[in-house]
């Protein structure tokens, strides 16, 4: 996902965004059962121009919200508005409340299927 139009970036920005891995169903919705069965594979990379990349995981918090988390505890969690109801298809928008407390829009620009982790 790349930053969509904001007052600071009226054309959006391909230098600000997130790459993440999450299981989706056939319609492009998050698959909670798939996440639950393979949490370790649900990773995120936050990239932000002029800042170091951050690596973390996709979590389902006690308050029922989905978030990107980079360290233990919830101080750094970035809640994702209605993550469980979004369709992840190219062109759709997703809002993320970032570290600074500001909710920003992001646009899905690419989706790549990955091989499911093999269970022993």
C-alpha positions in Angstrom: 0.0 0.0 0.0 1.2 3.5 -0.8 0.3 6.8 0.8 -2.8 8.2 -0.9 -3.5 11.9 -1.4 -3.1 14.0 1.7 -2.7 17.7 2.2 1.1 17.1 2.7 1.2 14.8 -0.4 -1.5 16.0 -2.8 -0.5 13.4 -5.4 0.1 10.6 -2.9 3.6 9.1 -2.5 5.1 5.8 -3.6 7.9 6.5 -1.1 5.6 6.1 1.9 3.7 3.0 2.7 3.4 -0.6 3.8 4.2 -4.0 2.4 2.5 -6.8 4.4 1.7 -10.5 4.2 -1.8 -11.6 5.2 -4.2 -14.4 4.2 -7.0 -13.3 2.0 -10.2 -15.1 0.9 -11.3 -15.5 -2.7 -13.0 -12.1 -2.5 -10.0 -10.3 -1.2 -11.0 -10.0 2.5 -8.8 -10.8 5.4 -9.1 -14.4 6.4 -9.0 -14.5 10.3 -8.8 -18.3 10.4 -5.8 -18.2 8.1 -4.2 -15.5 10.2 -4.8 -17.5 13.4 -3.2 -20.6 11.9 -0.1 -18.9 10.6 0.5 -15.6 12.6 4.3 -15.8 12.3 4.0 -15.4 8.5 1.8 -12.2 8.8 4.6 -9.6 8.6 4.7 -5.9 7.7 7.4 -3.6 6.5 6.7 0.1 6.9 8.7 2.3 4.5 8.9 6.0 4.9 11.2 8.3 3.0 14.0 9.7 5.0 13.4 7.2 7.8 14.6 3.7 8.5 12.2 0.9 7.5 10.3 -0.8 10.3 9.6 -4.5 10.4 6.7 -6.0 12.4 3.7 -8.2 12.4 0.0 -8.1 11.8 -1.9 -8.6 15.1 -5.5 -8.9 16.3 -5.6 -6.8 19.5 -7.7 -7.5 22.6 -9.9 -4.6 21.7 -10.9 -6.4 18.5 -9.0 -4.2 16.1 -6.3 -5.3 13.7 -3.0 -3.4 13.8 0.6 -3.4 12.6 2.9 -3.9 15.6 6.6 -3.4 15.7 7.5 -4.2 19.3 5.9 -5.9 22.3 3.2 -3.8 24.0 0.7 -1.6 22.2 2.4 1.8 22.4 3.7 1.4 18.8 0.6 -0.4 17.4 -0.9 1.2 14.3 -4.6 0.3 14.2 -6.1 -0.3 10.8 -9.7 1.1 10.4 -12.2 -1.7 9.4 -9.3 -4.0 8.3 -11.6 -7.0 8.6 -14.2 -5.5 6.2 -11.8 -4.1 3.5 -11.4 -5.8 0.2 -7.7 -5.9 -0.7 -7.8 -5.4 -4.4 -5.8 -2.9 -6.4 -7.3 0.6 -6.3 -9.0 0.2 -2.9 -8.1 2.5 0.1 -7.2 1.6 3.7 -6.8 3.9 6.6 -4.0 3.4 9.1 -3.5 5.3 12.4 0.2 5.8 12.5 2.7 6.2 15.4 2.0 9.9 15.5 -1.7 9.3 16.0 -2.7 10.6 12.6 -5.0 8.5 10.5 -3.7 8.4 6.9 -5.2 6.9 3.7 -3.2 4.3 1.8 -4.0 2.9 -1.6 -3.6 -0.8 -2.5 -1.2 -0.7 -5.5 -0.2 -4.3 -5.8 -1.1 -7.8 -4.6 1.2 -10.9 -4.9 0.1 -14.3 -3.8 2.7 -16.2 -1.7 3.0 -19.9 -1.1 1.4 -21.0 2.2 3.7 -22.0 4.9 4.1 -25.8 5.1 2.9 -27.3 8.3 4.8 -30.3 9.7 
